[in-house]
Amino acid sequence: MRSIDVLIVGGGQAGLATAYHLSQNNISFLIVEKHQRLGDNWRQRYDSLVLFATRRYSHIPGLKMNGNQAGYPGKDEVGDYLEEYASHFKFPLTLGSEITNVDKRGGVYRATYNDSKGNAQEVSCKAVVIATGGFQKPNLLHCASNLSDNVSQFTAESYRRPSQLPAGPVLVVGDGATGRQVAKELSRSHKVVLATGSRRPVKPQQIFGKDYFWWLDKLGFLKATKNSWLGKYMQSKQPFPGRKLGLNHLKQDGVQIENKVEAAVVDKVYFEGGKMAQIKSVIWAIGYHCDYSWLKLTGILGERGELIEERGVSNVEGGLYCIGKPWQWTRGSATLTGVGDDAKYIVDNICDYLADSEELEVSFDEMEPNPA
């Protein structure tokens, strides 16, 4: 069985930023990534996806993204950047490998994963970093199962382009950044109904010639923590930048705006307030939830199935960490823009944890045997 200091589960920006800081501290690690190629978590998203942040704010520690720093990268460019990043620093990793089990025995974590050939592999480690982020399993409403098989259903993860959808009305559920972008794109070829939620405010992509993230950075909003008054205000409003993604702009594009979905039967969807729409397809863009079914540890999850943690450090199990979740600590925690700061904090914590563990091992080794 291979033995390392730290196992990193996930090779996206969160896992790679963690790997960078671990390598700077000469801590041994392995990245286990389920995709066959680094960056595929980005490449497999919808074709028209372009980041809200410019290249200047779209990189992780140690290596900037190539190209015009004032321009906005697309999804494939981000995927290629992450692949280049891991190659540049020569990180140890295994691709096409999915974790199936992590448990802890005698203070040591033991992990099992299936490699790209389907063979089970084992590794032991002193610490585990869950770097799968907060975008693992797409959410669906319960009424999704009430729709007929004749209604094509997609999630923000499975939708790629308008040509996937059959002719006829399409319902987009969720009016966050993804939902609104997809609704706008589909409005050119389909009749689109957008089911809204809290109706989040949309901010201009640029203000007085400066990028939205430039302003967030200079005004200190990117560093606002989730427990600060500013952080709490931003979480309550959940604003996002975009070009002509306001509801009035979408209406001008022909998108029909409705309230939350209340029920669905066969090919009909009912909204709060009593309105109804008949549809041929639906795209669920209402966020994601985490899947920790492979984590065989007791008491580490809260009532909603989330890891009990503070700033990415488990409150229950020593040596267990997570990174890349939305608002894990700041506005940028789930983005290329801010995940590096979280990674440094976690690795600093890991360094302390490993040092304490070594001191404990030494103290046990130096104890006098108890005479019989």
C-alpha positions in Angstrom: 0.0 0.0 0.0 1.3 3.4 -1.0 1.8 5.8 1.9 1.8 9.6 1.6 1.1 12.6 3.9 -2.0 14.0 2.2 -4.6 12.6 -0.2 -6.3 15.3 -2.4 -9.7 14.1 -3.7 -10.4 16.1 -6.9 -8.1 17.8 -9.5 -10.0 21.0 -10.2 -8.8 24.4 -9.3 -9.3 23.7 -5.6 -7.3 20.5 -5.6 -4.5 22.1 -7.7 -4.2 25.2 -5.5 -3.9 22.9 -2.5 -1.3 20.8 -4.2 0.7 24.0 -5.0 0.9 25.0 -1.3 1.6 21.4 -0.2 4.5 21.3 -2.7 5.9 24.6 -1.3 6.0 23.0 2.1 7.6 19.7 0.8 4.6 17.6 2.0 4.0 14.4 0.0 0.6 14.1 -1.6 -1.4 12.4 -4.4 -4.3 13.9 -6.4 -7.0 11.5 -7.3 -9.1 12.8 -10.2 -12.2 11.0 -11.6 -12.0 12.5 -15.1 -9.7 11.0 -17.8 -8.1 14.5 -18.4 -7.5 17.4 -16.0 -9.8 20.3 -16.7 -12.6 18.1 -18.0 -14.9 19.3 -15.2 -14.8 22.6 -17.2 -14.6 21.3 -20.7 -17.8 19.3 -20.2 -20.0 22.3 -19.4 -22.2 24.1 -21.9 -20.4 25.3 -25.0 -21.1 29.1 -24.7 -19.8 29.3 -21.1 -17.5 32.3 -20.6 -16.1 33.3 -17.2 -17.4 36.5 -15.5 -13.9 37.3 -14.3 -11.1 38.4 -16.7 -7.9 36.4 -17.1 -6.3 38.7 -14.6 -8.5 37.3 -11.9 -8.8 33.8 -13.3 -5.7 31.9 -12.1 -4.5 30.0 -9.1 -1.1 30.5 -7.3 2.1 30.3 -9.1 1.1 30.5 -12.7 -1.0 33.0 -14.6 -3.3 32.3 -17.5 -1.9 33.2 -20.9 -3.6 35.7 -23.2 -5.0 39.2 -22.9 -5.4 39.8 -19.1 -8.4 42.1 -19.7 -10.2 39.4 -21.8 -12.6 36.8 -20.6 -11.6 33.1 -20.9 -14.0 30.4 -22.1 -14.5 27.0 -20.5 -12.1 25.1 -22.7 -9.4 27.6 -22.0 -9.8 27.2 -18.3 -9.7 23.4 -18.6 -6.4 23.7 -20.7 -5.0 26.1 -18.1 -5.6 23.6 -15.3 -4.0 20.8 -17.3 -1.0 23.0 -18.0 -0.8 24.0 -14.4 -0.5 20.5 -13.1 2.1 19.6 -15.8 4.1 22.8 -15.1 4.5 21.8 -11.4 4.8 18.1 -12.1 2.2 17.2 -9.5 1.7 13.5 -8.7 -1.8 12.5 -9.8 -3.9 9.6 -11.0 -6.5 10.3 -13.7 -9.7 8.4 -14.5 -9.7 7.3 -10.9 -12.7 7.6 -8.5 -12.5 7.3 -4.7 -14.8 4.5 -3.5 -13.9 4.4 0.2 -12.1 6.5 2.8 -11.9 5.4 6.5 -9.6 5.9 9.4 -7.9 3.2 11.5 -5.4 3.9 14.3 -5.2 7.5 13.4 -4.3 6.8 9.8 -6.6 7.4 6.8 -7.0 4.5 4.3 -8.4 5.2 0.9 -9.5 2.9 -2.0 -10.0 4.1 -5.5 -10.5 2.5 -8.9 -7.8 3.4 -11.4 -8.3 4.1 -15.1 -8.2 0.4 -15.8 -10.8 -0.5 -13.2 -8.3 -1.9 -10.7 -8.7 -1.2 -7.0 -5.8 0.7 -5.5 -5.1 1.6 -1.9 -3.3 4.4 -0.3 -2.7 5.4 3.4 -2.3 9.0 4.5 -2.2 11.3 7.5 -4.7 13.9 6.1 -7.4 14.0 3.4 -8.5 17.1 1.5 -11.9 16.9 -0.2 -11.4 19.2 -3.2 -14.5 18.1 -5.1 -16.0 21.6 -4.5 -19.6 22.4 -4.1 -20.8 21.5 -7.6 -21.0 17.7 -7.5 -24.6 16.5 -8.0 -27.2 18.7 -9.7 -30.3 19.4 -7.8 -33.8 18.4 -9.1 -37.2 19.3 -7.8 -39.3 16.4 -6.6 -41.9 17.0 -9.3 -39.3 16.2 -12.0 -40.3 12.5 -11.7 -43.9 13.5 -12.6 -43.0 14.6 -16.1 -43.6 12.4 -19.0 -40.8 10.5 -20.8 -41.7 12.7 -23.8 -40.3 15.7 -22.0 -36.6 15.9 -22.4 -34.9 16.7 -19.1 -31.4 18.2 -18.7 -29.4 19.7 -15.9 -26.8 22.5 -16.0 -24.3 19.7 -16.1 -25.7 17.7 -19.0 -26.9 20.7 -21.2 -24.3 21.6 -23.9 -26.1 23.5 -26.7 -29.5 24.4 -28.1 -29.4 21.7 -30.8 -29.7 19.1 -28.1 -33.3 20.1 -27.4 -36.3 19.1 -29.4 -38.4 21.8 -31.1 -41.1 23.3 -28.8 -41.3 25.2 -25.5 -38.4 24.8 -23.0 -38.6 25.5 -19.3 -35.4 26.7 -17.5 -35.7 26.4 -13.8 -33.4 28.6 -11.7 -32.6 32.2 -12.4 -29.0 32.4 -11.2 -26.2 33.1 -13.6 -26.3 29.7 -15.4 -30.1 29.7 -15.7 -30.3 33.2 -17.2 -27.4 32.6 -19.6 -29.0 29.4 -20.9 -32.4 31.0 -21.2 -30.9 33.9 -23.2 -29.1 31.5 -25.5 -32.1 29.3 -26.1 -34.4 32.3 -26.7 -32.8 32.6 -30.2 -34.2 29.1 -31.3 -36.9 28.2 -28.8 -39.8 29.6 -26.9 -38.4 29.9 -23.3 -40.0 30.0 -19.9 -37.8 31.0 -17.0 -38.9 30.0 -13.5 -37.4 32.4 -11.1 -36.5 32.1 -7.4 -35.2 34.9 -5.3 -34.6 37.1 -8.4 -31.0 37.8 -7.8 -29.6 41.2 -8.8 -27.4 41.4 -11.9 -24.5 43.8 -11.9 -22.7 45.3 -15.0 -19.8 43.3 -16.4 -17.8 46.5 -16.4 -18.2 49.7 -14.4 -16.4 52.9 -15.6 -14.3 50.8 -17.9 -13.1 48.5 -15.1 -14.1 44.8 -14.7 -16.6 43.9 -12.0 -14.0 41.7 -10.2 -11.5 44.6 -10.3 -14.0 46.6 -8.3 -14.7 43.7 -5.9 -11.0 43.4 -5.4 -10.2 47.1 -4.9 -13.2 47.6 -2.6 -12.3 44.6 -0.5 -15.4 42.7 -1.3 -13.5 39.6 -2.5 -11.9 39.3 0.9 -15.1 39.8 2.9 -15.6 36.8 5.1 -18.9 34.9 5.3 -19.4 36.0 8.9 -18.8 39.7 8.4 -21.7 42.1 7.9 -20.6 42.7 4.3 -20.3 38.9 3.7 -23.7 38.3 5.1 -25.2 41.0 3.0 -23.6 39.7 -0.2 -24.9 36.2 0.6 -28.4 37.4 1.2 -28.4 39.2 -2.2 -26.2 36.9 -4.2 -25.5 39.3 -7.0 -23.6 38.3 -10.1 -22.2 40.1 -13.2 -23.5 39.6 -16.7 -24.3 41.2 -20.0 -28.0 41.9 -20.5 -29.0 39.2 -18.1 -31.5 41.3 -16.1 -35.1 40.0 -16.2 -36.2 43.0 -18.3 -33.5 42.3 -20.8 -34.6 38.6 -21.0 -38.2 39.7 -21.5 -37.0 41.8 -24.5 -35.4 38.7 -25.9 -38.8 36.9 -25.7 -38.2 34.9 -22.5 -41.4 34.4 -20.5 -40.7 35.1 -16.8 -42.7 33.1 -14.2 -42.6 32.4 -10.4 -41.3 29.3 -8.7 -42.4 25.9 -10.0 -45.1 24.4 -7.7 -45.9 21.1 -9.5 -45.5 19.2 -12.8 -47.8 16.6 -14.4 -47.0 14.9 -17.7 -46.0 17.9 -19.9 -47.5 20.7 -17.9 -45.8 22.8 -15.2 -47.6 24.9 -12.6 -46.1 28.0 -11.0 -46.8 29.9 -7.8 -49.7 32.2 -8.5 -51.6 29.7 -10.6 -50.1 30.0 -14.0 -49.3 27.0 -16.2 -47.0 26.2 -19.1 -46.9 23.2 -21.5 -43.3 22.2 -22.3 -41.3 19.8 -24.5 -38.1 20.1 -22.5 -36.7 21.4 -19.2 -33.3 22.4 -17.9 -32.8 22.2 -14.1 -30.3 24.9 -13.1 -31.1 25.1 -9.3 -27.7 24.4 -7.9 -25.9 21.3 -6.6 -25.5 19.2 -3.5 -22.5 17.2 -2.2 -22.0 13.5 -2.3 -19.9 12.1 0.6 -21.1 8.5 0.3 -17.5 7.3 -0.1 -16.5 8.9 3.2 -16.9 6.1 5.8 -16.4 8.3 9.0 -18.9 8.7 11.8 -20.4 12.0 12.8 -18.7 14.2 10.3 -21.8 15.3 8.4 -24.6 17.7 9.5 -28.3 17.3 9.0 -28.2 18.5 5.4 -25.4 16.1 4.5 -22.7 18.8 4.5 -19.3 18.3 6.1 -19.2 19.9 9.6 -16.3 22.3 9.2 -15.1 25.8 9.9 -13.1 27.5 7.1 -12.6 24.1 5.5 -11.3 22.3 8.6 -13.4 19.5 10.0 -14.8 20.2 13.5 -15.0 16.4 14.2 -12.1 14.5 12.6 -8.5 15.6 12.8 -6.7 15.7 9.5 -9.9 16.1 7.4 -10.4 19.1 5.2 -12.6 20.5 2.3 -12.0 23.2 -0.2 -13.8 24.9 -3.1 -17.3 25.2 -1.6 -19.3 28.4 -2.3 -18.7 30.9 0.5 -16.5 28.4 2.4 -14.9 31.6 3.7 -15.2 34.4 1.2 -17.0 35.3 -2.0 -14.1 33.8 -4.0 -13.9 30.5 -2.3 -15.5 28.5 -5.1 -13.7 30.4 -7.9 -10.3 30.6 -9.5 -10.1 34.1 -8.1 -10.2 33.3 -4.4 -9.6 29.6 -3.9 -5.8 30.1 -3.5 -6.2 31.9 -0.2 -8.3 29.1 1.2 -5.8 26.6 0.0 -3.0 28.4 1.8 -5.0 28.5 5.1 -5.8 24.8 4.9 -2.2 23.8 4.1 -1.0 25.9 7.0 -3.4 24.0 9.2 -2.2 20.7 7.7 1.4 21.6 8.5 0.5 22.2 12.1 -1.5 19.0 12.2 1.3 16.9 10.8 3.8 18.5 13.2 1.6 17.7 16.2 1.2 14.1 14.9 4.9 13.7 14.6 5.5 15.0 18.1 2.9 12.7 19.5 4.5 9.7 17.7 7.9 10.7 19.1 6.5 11.0 22.7 5.1 7.5 22.5 8.3 6.1 21.1 10.3 7.6 24.0 8.0 6.3 26.7 9.5 3.7 29.1 8.0 0.3 28.8 5.8 -0.6 31.8 7.5 -3.4 33.7 5.4 -6.5 34.2 
